[in-house]
Amino acid sequence: MRQAREAQRPDGCPPRSIRRHAPVGADAKVGKTVAAAFDLNGYLHQRALLVERALEGVLKAPREGGSRLVEAMRYSLFAGGKRLRPIVALAACEAVGGATEAALGLACALEMIHTYSMIHDDLPCMDDDDFRRGKPSSHKAFGEALAVLAGDALLTDAFGVAVRLSLGAEGRSAQALLQVIAELSAAAGSAGMVEGQALDLQGEGLPMSLAELQQVHRRKTGALFVAAACGGARLGGASERQLSAFDEYAQSLGLAFQVTDDLLDVEGNLADLGKRTNKDKARGKNTYAALIGVGQAHAEALRLADRACQALAGFDRRADPLRELARFAVERRK
């Protein structure tokens, strides 16, 4: 009876009890699927490994006595993490029938930009965090000056990586690549993530409405998710109608991810998260948990995940990884 009820869910999110196709093993061609049970953990592992290998190729470990800057860049870039933004880009490309490799350059660029943002967020003048992913933050390990420069280098190099790894990739057009680079720049800069961080800092200790908080997080968190989903889809050959659906999906996914982050700061712990908890309240930050309460924040995260799934209603089973990622965003514990 439970399975029958789940199968009738109108929100488009895949019920846990229903099995679908899964990615083939790592030894098969990337991007292919077979009719079997969908394994999200396996998918995440395979795609994260693909991104890790590509990143290793573009930012090689320095020889002994080599660049301290590169060492600092690698320290944060290879500190672990979900690689969720690059995986969204790869999954969106695959969802419209594109080759996974077509979005690999974008995927690496997204992770480099995300890493730079975390290095800078952790600085004493920003969110002042001493730990990230269970390790001392970059400024604790290398000093503030080198941490700033490592972040600067990751951001700057990201755009060159996006272009170099995309040249000659199957399904990639120069026009699509230029559009993706422009959208990525906008998402990372003064119209997106950086503006969101500025508004977040300016709002500390000041009351915000729910609508104002959503606007902050559409920029601070959501903008890179939109660049990931729409950029990956564009490189896979998506139509304008499909791009509109991916934009709606990523807007909801980004907010769902941020609501869950707010909840984890209240309900999580250092061992699971790899960083301090309850710091938002101490700094007087506006969060969903503080504004609408923990219970309502959980409900809002689920609502947003459902809305993300609904945006993909017109796509076939190749979009299942994206549907599962919407659930993962709100069910994760770190």
Contacts in CASP RR format, 6 or more apart in sequence:
PFRMAT RR
TARGET T0000
AUTHOR 0000-0000-0000
METHOD contacts of the structure
MODEL  1
MRQAREAQRPDGCPPRSIRRHAPVGADAKVGKTVAAAFDLNGYLHQRALL
VERALEGVLKAPREGGSRLVEAMRYSLFAGGKRLRPIVALAACEAVGGAT
EAALGLACALEMIHTYSMIHDDLPCMDDDDFRRGKPSSHKAFGEALAVLA
GDALLTDAFGVAVRLSLGAEGRSAQALLQVIAELSAAAGSAGMVEGQALD
LQGEGLPMSLAELQQVHRRKTGALFVAAACGGARLGGASERQLSAFDEYA
QSLGLAFQVTDDLLDVEGNLADLGKRTNKDKARGKNTYAALIGVGQAHAE
ALRLADRACQALAGFDRRADPLRELARFAVERRK
2 17 0 8 1.000
3 15 0 8 1.000
3 17 0 8 1.000
3 18 0 8 1.000
6 15 0 8 1.000
6 16 0 8 1.000
6 17 0 8 1.000
6 18 0 8 1.000
7 15 0 8 1.000
7 18 0 8 1.000
9 15 0 8 1.000
11 306 0 8 1.000
11 307 0 8 1.000
11 309 0 8 1.000
11 310 0 8 1.000
12 306 0 8 1.000
12 309 0 8 1.000
12 310 0 8 1.000
12 312 0 8 1.000
12 313 0 8 1.000
12 323 0 8 1.000
13 305 0 8 1.000
13 306 0 8 1.000
13 309 0 8 1.000
13 323 0 8 1.000
13 326 0 8 1.000
13 327 0 8 1.000
14 20 0 8 1.000
14 38 0 8 1.000
14 309 0 8 1.000
14 320 0 8 1.000
14 323 0 8 1.000
14 324 0 8 1.000
14 327 0 8 1.000
19 36 0 8 1.000
19 37 0 8 1.000
19 38 0 8 1.000
20 37 0 8 1.000
20 38 0 8 1.000
20 317 0 8 1.000
20 320 0 8 1.000
21 33 0 8 1.000
21 34 0 8 1.000
21 35 0 8 1.000
21 36 0 8 1.000
21 38 0 8 1.000
21 317 0 8 1.000
21 320 0 8 1.000
22 33 0 8 1.000
22 34 0 8 1.000
22 36 0 8 1.000
22 37 0 8 1.000
22 38 0 8 1.000
22 39 0 8 1.000
22 42 0 8 1.000
22 43 0 8 1.000
23 31 0 8 1.000
23 32 0 8 1.000
23 33 0 8 1.000
23 39 0 8 1.000
23 42 0 8 1.000
23 43 0 8 1.000
23 46 0 8 1.000
23 321 0 8 1.000
24 31 0 8 1.000
24 32 0 8 1.000
24 33 0 8 1.000
24 34 0 8 1.000
25 46 0 8 1.000
26 46 0 8 1.000
26 49 0 8 1.000
30 50 0 8 1.000
30 99 0 8 1.000
30 100 0 8 1.000
30 101 0 8 1.000
31 94 0 8 1.000
31 99 0 8 1.000
31 100 0 8 1.000
33 317 0 8 1.000
33 318 0 8 1.000
38 320 0 8 1.000
38 321 0 8 1.000
38 324 0 8 1.000
40 321 0 8 1.000
40 324 0 8 1.000
40 325 0 8 1.000
40 328 0 8 1.000
43 321 0 8 1.000
43 324 0 8 1.000
44 82 0 8 1.000
44 83 0 8 1.000
44 87 0 8 1.000
44 328 0 8 1.000
47 83 0 8 1.000
47 86 0 8 1.000
47 87 0 8 1.000
47 90 0 8 1.000
47 91 0 8 1.000
47 100 0 8 1.000
48 82 0 8 1.000
48 83 0 8 1.000
48 86 0 8 1.000
48 87 0 8 1.000
50 90 0 8 1.000
50 100 0 8 1.000
50 104 0 8 1.000
51 83 0 8 1.000
51 86 0 8 1.000
51 87 0 8 1.000
51 90 0 8 1.000
51 104 0 8 1.000
51 107 0 8 1.000
51 108 0 8 1.000
51 111 0 8 1.000
52 78 0 8 1.000
52 83 0 8 1.000
54 104 0 8 1.000
54 105 0 8 1.000
54 107 0 8 1.000
54 108 0 8 1.000
54 165 0 8 1.000
55 77 0 8 1.000
55 78 0 8 1.000
55 108 0 8 1.000
55 111 0 8 1.000
55 112 0 8 1.000
58 108 0 8 1.000
58 157 0 8 1.000
58 161 0 8 1.000
58 164 0 8 1.000
58 165 0 8 1.000
59 70 0 8 1.000
59 73 0 8 1.000
59 74 0 8 1.000
59 77 0 8 1.000
59 157 0 8 1.000
60 70 0 8 1.000
61 70 0 8 1.000
61 74 0 8 1.000
62 70 0 8 1.000
62 71 0 8 1.000
68 142 0 8 1.000
68 146 0 8 1.000
69 146 0 8 1.000
69 149 0 8 1.000
69 150 0 8 1.000
69 153 0 8 1.000
71 142 0 8 1.000
72 138 0 8 1.000
72 141 0 8 1.000
72 142 0 8 1.000
72 146 0 8 1.000
72 147 0 8 1.000
72 149 0 8 1.000
72 150 0 8 1.000
73 150 0 8 1.000
73 151 0 8 1.000
73 153 0 8 1.000
73 154 0 8 1.000
75 138 0 8 1.000
75 141 0 8 1.000
75 142 0 8 1.000
75 150 0 8 1.000
76 115 0 8 1.000
76 118 0 8 1.000
76 119 0 8 1.000
76 132 0 8 1.000
76 138 0 8 1.000
76 150 0 8 1.000
76 151 0 8 1.000
76 154 0 8 1.000
77 111 0 8 1.000
77 112 0 8 1.000
77 115 0 8 1.000
77 154 0 8 1.000
79 132 0 8 1.000
79 133 0 8 1.000
79 135 0 8 1.000
80 133 0 8 1.000
81 133 0 8 1.000
82 332 0 8 1.000
83 111 0 8 1.000
84 257 0 8 1.000
84 325 0 8 1.000
84 329 0 8 1.000
85 107 0 8 1.000
85 110 0 8 1.000
85 111 0 8 1.000
85 114 0 8 1.000
85 224 0 8 1.000
85 225 0 8 1.000
85 228 0 8 1.000
86 106 0 8 1.000
86 107 0 8 1.000
86 108 0 8 1.000
86 110 0 8 1.000
86 111 0 8 1.000
86 228 0 8 1.000
87 107 0 8 1.000
87 321 0 8 1.000
87 325 0 8 1.000
88 225 0 8 1.000
88 228 0 8 1.000
88 229 0 8 1.000
88 250 0 8 1.000
88 253 0 8 1.000
88 322 0 8 1.000
88 325 0 8 1.000
89 103 0 8 1.000
89 106 0 8 1.000
89 107 0 8 1.000
89 110 0 8 1.000
89 228 0 8 1.000
89 229 0 8 1.000
89 231 0 8 1.000
89 232 0 8 1.000
90 100 0 8 1.000
90 103 0 8 1.000
90 104 0 8 1.000
90 107 0 8 1.000
90 232 0 8 1.000
91 319 0 8 1.000
91 321 0 8 1.000
91 322 0 8 1.000
91 325 0 8 1.000
92 103 0 8 1.000
92 228 0 8 1.000
92 229 0 8 1.000
92 230 0 8 1.000
92 231 0 8 1.000
92 232 0 8 1.000
92 233 0 8 1.000
92 238 0 8 1.000
92 246 0 8 1.000
92 322 0 8 1.000
93 99 0 8 1.000
93 100 0 8 1.000
93 102 0 8 1.000
93 103 0 8 1.000
93 232 0 8 1.000
93 233 0 8 1.000
93 235 0 8 1.000
93 236 0 8 1.000
94 100 0 8 1.000
94 318 0 8 1.000
94 321 0 8 1.000
95 233 0 8 1.000
95 312 0 8 1.000
95 315 0 8 1.000
95 318 0 8 1.000
95 319 0 8 1.000
95 321 0 8 1.000
95 322 0 8 1.000
96 233 0 8 1.000
96 236 0 8 1.000
96 237 0 8 1.000
96 238 0 8 1.000
96 242 0 8 1.000
96 318 0 8 1.000
97 236 0 8 1.000
97 237 0 8 1.000
97 318 0 8 1.000
98 170 0 8 1.000
98 171 0 8 1.000
98 235 0 8 1.000
98 236 0 8 1.000
98 237 0 8 1.000
99 169 0 8 1.000
99 170 0 8 1.000
99 171 0 8 1.000
99 236 0 8 1.000
101 169 0 8 1.000
101 170 0 8 1.000
102 166 0 8 1.000
102 169 0 8 1.000
102 170 0 8 1.000
102 171 0 8 1.000
102 172 0 8 1.000
102 232 0 8 1.000
102 235 0 8 1.000
102 236 0 8 1.000
103 231 0 8 1.000
103 232 0 8 1.000
103 235 0 8 1.000
103 236 0 8 1.000
104 165 0 8 1.000
104 166 0 8 1.000
104 169 0 8 1.000
105 161 0 8 1.000
105 162 0 8 1.000
105 164 0 8 1.000
105 165 0 8 1.000
105 166 0 8 1.000
105 169 0 8 1.000
106 162 0 8 1.000
106 166 0 8 1.000
106 180 0 8 1.000
106 184 0 8 1.000
106 228 0 8 1.000
106 231 0 8 1.000
106 232 0 8 1.000
106 235 0 8 1.000
107 228 0 8 1.000
108 158 0 8 1.000
108 161 0 8 1.000
108 162 0 8 1.000
108 165 0 8 1.000
109 158 0 8 1.000
109 159 0 8 1.000
109 160 0 8 1.000
109 161 0 8 1.000
109 162 0 8 1.000
109 184 0 8 1.000
110 158 0 8 1.000
110 184 0 8 1.000
110 224 0 8 1.000
110 227 0 8 1.000
110 228 0 8 1.000
112 154 0 8 1.000
112 155 0 8 1.000
112 157 0 8 1.000
112 158 0 8 1.000
112 161 0 8 1.000
113 154 0 8 1.000
113 155 0 8 1.000
113 158 0 8 1.000
113 184 0 8 1.000
113 188 0 8 1.000
113 193 0 8 1.000
113 224 0 8 1.000
114 224 0 8 1.000
115 151 0 8 1.000
115 154 0 8 1.000
116 150 0 8 1.000
116 151 0 8 1.000
116 152 0 8 1.000
116 154 0 8 1.000
116 155 0 8 1.000
116 158 0 8 1.000
117 188 0 8 1.000
117 193 0 8 1.000
117 197 0 8 1.000
118 132 0 8 1.000
119 137 0 8 1.000
119 138 0 8 1.000
119 139 0 8 1.000
119 147 0 8 1.000
119 148 0 8 1.000
119 150 0 8 1.000
119 151 0 8 1.000
119 154 0 8 1.000
120 126 0 8 1.000
120 147 0 8 1.000
120 148 0 8 1.000
120 151 0 8 1.000
121 127 0 8 1.000
121 129 0 8 1.000
121 197 0 8 1.000
122 128 0 8 1.000
122 129 0 8 1.000
122 130 0 8 1.000
122 132 0 8 1.000
122 137 0 8 1.000
122 138 0 8 1.000
122 139 0 8 1.000
122 147 0 8 1.000
123 139 0 8 1.000
123 144 0 8 1.000
123 147 0 8 1.000
123 148 0 8 1.000
124 139 0 8 1.000
124 144 0 8 1.000
126 197 0 8 1.000
126 201 0 8 1.000
127 279 0 8 1.000
127 283 0 8 1.000
128 283 0 8 1.000
129 137 0 8 1.000
129 275 0 8 1.000
129 276 0 8 1.000
129 279 0 8 1.000
130 136 0 8 1.000
130 137 0 8 1.000
130 140 0 8 1.000
130 276 0 8 1.000
131 137 0 8 1.000
131 140 0 8 1.000
131 270 0 8 1.000
131 274 0 8 1.000
131 275 0 8 1.000
131 276 0 8 1.000
132 138 0 8 1.000
132 274 0 8 1.000
132 275 0 8 1.000
133 274 0 8 1.000
133 275 0 8 1.000
134 270 0 8 1.000
134 274 0 8 1.000
134 275 0 8 1.000
135 141 0 8 1.000
137 147 0 8 1.000
138 146 0 8 1.000
138 147 0 8 1.000
138 150 0 8 1.000
138 151 0 8 1.000
139 147 0 8 1.000
139 148 0 8 1.000
142 150 0 8 1.000
155 188 0 8 1.000
158 184 0 8 1.000
159 181 0 8 1.000
159 184 0 8 1.000
159 185 0 8 1.000
162 177 0 8 1.000
162 180 0 8 1.000
162 181 0 8 1.000
162 184 0 8 1.000
163 177 0 8 1.000
163 181 0 8 1.000
166 172 0 8 1.000
166 177 0 8 1.000
166 235 0 8 1.000
169 235 0 8 1.000
171 235 0 8 1.000
171 236 0 8 1.000
171 237 0 8 1.000
172 235 0 8 1.000
172 236 0 8 1.000
176 234 0 8 1.000
176 235 0 8 1.000
176 236 0 8 1.000
176 237 0 8 1.000
177 235 0 8 1.000
179 234 0 8 1.000
180 227 0 8 1.000
180 231 0 8 1.000
180 232 0 8 1.000
180 234 0 8 1.000
180 235 0 8 1.000
183 227 0 8 1.000
183 230 0 8 1.000
183 231 0 8 1.000
184 227 0 8 1.000
184 231 0 8 1.000
186 192 0 8 1.000
186 223 0 8 1.000
186 227 0 8 1.000
187 193 0 8 1.000
187 223 0 8 1.000
187 224 0 8 1.000
187 226 0 8 1.000
187 227 0 8 1.000
188 194 0 8 1.000
188 223 0 8 1.000
188 224 0 8 1.000
188 227 0 8 1.000
189 195 0 8 1.000
191 219 0 8 1.000
191 223 0 8 1.000
192 219 0 8 1.000
192 220 0 8 1.000
192 223 0 8 1.000
193 219 0 8 1.000
193 220 0 8 1.000
193 221 0 8 1.000
193 223 0 8 1.000
193 224 0 8 1.000
195 219 0 8 1.000
196 216 0 8 1.000
196 217 0 8 1.000
196 219 0 8 1.000
196 220 0 8 1.000
197 220 0 8 1.000
199 215 0 8 1.000
199 216 0 8 1.000
199 219 0 8 1.000
199 220 0 8 1.000
200 216 0 8 1.000
200 220 0 8 1.000
200 285 0 8 1.000
200 286 0 8 1.000
203 285 0 8 1.000
203 286 0 8 1.000
204 283 0 8 1.000
204 284 0 8 1.000
204 285 0 8 1.000
204 286 0 8 1.000
205 284 0 8 1.000
205 285 0 8 1.000
205 286 0 8 1.000
206 286 0 8 1.000
207 286 0 8 1.000
208 216 0 8 1.000
208 286 0 8 1.000
208 291 0 8 1.000
210 291 0 8 1.000
210 292 0 8 1.000
212 286 0 8 1.000
213 286 0 8 1.000
213 287 0 8 1.000
213 288 0 8 1.000
213 291 0 8 1.000
214 255 0 8 1.000
216 286 0 8 1.000
217 254 0 8 1.000
217 255 0 8 1.000
217 258 0 8 1.000
218 251 0 8 1.000
218 254 0 8 1.000
218 255 0 8 1.000
220 258 0 8 1.000
221 254 0 8 1.000
221 255 0 8 1.000
221 257 0 8 1.000
221 258 0 8 1.000
221 261 0 8 1.000
222 250 0 8 1.000
222 251 0 8 1.000
222 253 0 8 1.000
222 254 0 8 1.000
222 255 0 8 1.000
222 257 0 8 1.000
222 258 0 8 1.000
225 250 0 8 1.000
225 251 0 8 1.000
225 253 0 8 1.000
225 254 0 8 1.000
225 257 0 8 1.000
226 247 0 8 1.000
226 250 0 8 1.000
226 251 0 8 1.000
228 250 0 8 1.000
229 246 0 8 1.000
229 247 0 8 1.000
229 249 0 8 1.000
229 250 0 8 1.000
229 253 0 8 1.000
229 322 0 8 1.000
230 243 0 8 1.000
230 246 0 8 1.000
230 247 0 8 1.000
230 250 0 8 1.000
232 238 0 8 1.000
233 242 0 8 1.000
233 243 0 8 1.000
233 246 0 8 1.000
234 243 0 8 1.000
238 246 0 8 1.000
242 315 0 8 1.000
245 311 0 8 1.000
245 312 0 8 1.000
245 314 0 8 1.000
245 315 0 8 1.000
246 311 0 8 1.000
248 307 0 8 1.000
248 308 0 8 1.000
248 311 0 8 1.000
249 308 0 8 1.000
249 311 0 8 1.000
249 312 0 8 1.000
249 322 0 8 1.000
249 326 0 8 1.000
250 308 0 8 1.000
252 304 0 8 1.000
252 305 0 8 1.000
252 307 0 8 1.000
252 308 0 8 1.000
252 311 0 8 1.000
252 326 0 8 1.000
253 304 0 8 1.000
253 305 0 8 1.000
253 308 0 8 1.000
253 325 0 8 1.000
253 326 0 8 1.000
253 329 0 8 1.000
254 304 0 8 1.000
254 329 0 8 1.000
255 304 0 8 1.000
256 301 0 8 1.000
256 304 0 8 1.000
256 305 0 8 1.000
256 308 0 8 1.000
256 326 0 8 1.000
256 329 0 8 1.000
256 330 0 8 1.000
257 329 0 8 1.000
257 330 0 8 1.000
258 288 0 8 1.000
259 288 0 8 1.000
259 297 0 8 1.000
259 300 0 8 1.000
259 301 0 8 1.000
259 304 0 8 1.000
259 330 0 8 1.000
260 301 0 8 1.000
260 329 0 8 1.000
260 330 0 8 1.000
260 332 0 8 1.000
262 280 0 8 1.000
262 287 0 8 1.000
262 288 0 8 1.000
262 289 0 8 1.000
262 290 0 8 1.000
262 297 0 8 1.000
263 288 0 8 1.000
263 289 0 8 1.000
263 294 0 8 1.000
263 297 0 8 1.000
263 298 0 8 1.000
263 301 0 8 1.000
264 273 0 8 1.000
264 277 0 8 1.000
264 333 0 8 1.000
264 334 0 8 1.000
265 277 0 8 1.000
265 278 0 8 1.000
265 279 0 8 1.000
265 280 0 8 1.000
265 287 0 8 1.000
265 289 0 8 1.000
266 277 0 8 1.000
266 278 0 8 1.000
266 280 0 8 1.000
266 281 0 8 1.000
266 287 0 8 1.000
266 289 0 8 1.000
266 294 0 8 1.000
267 294 0 8 1.000
268 277 0 8 1.000
268 333 0 8 1.000
269 277 0 8 1.000
270 276 0 8 1.000
270 277 0 8 1.000
272 333 0 8 1.000
272 334 0 8 1.000
273 334 0 8 1.000
274 334 0 8 1.000
280 287 0 8 1.000
280 289 0 8 1.000
280 290 0 8 1.000
281 287 0 8 1.000
281 290 0 8 1.000
288 297 0 8 1.000
288 300 0 8 1.000
289 297 0 8 1.000
292 300 0 8 1.000
301 329 0 8 1.000
301 330 0 8 1.000
302 330 0 8 1.000
304 330 0 8 1.000
305 326 0 8 1.000
305 327 0 8 1.000
305 329 0 8 1.000
305 330 0 8 1.000
306 326 0 8 1.000
308 326 0 8 1.000
309 323 0 8 1.000
309 326 0 8 1.000
312 319 0 8 1.000
312 322 0 8 1.000
312 323 0 8 1.000
END
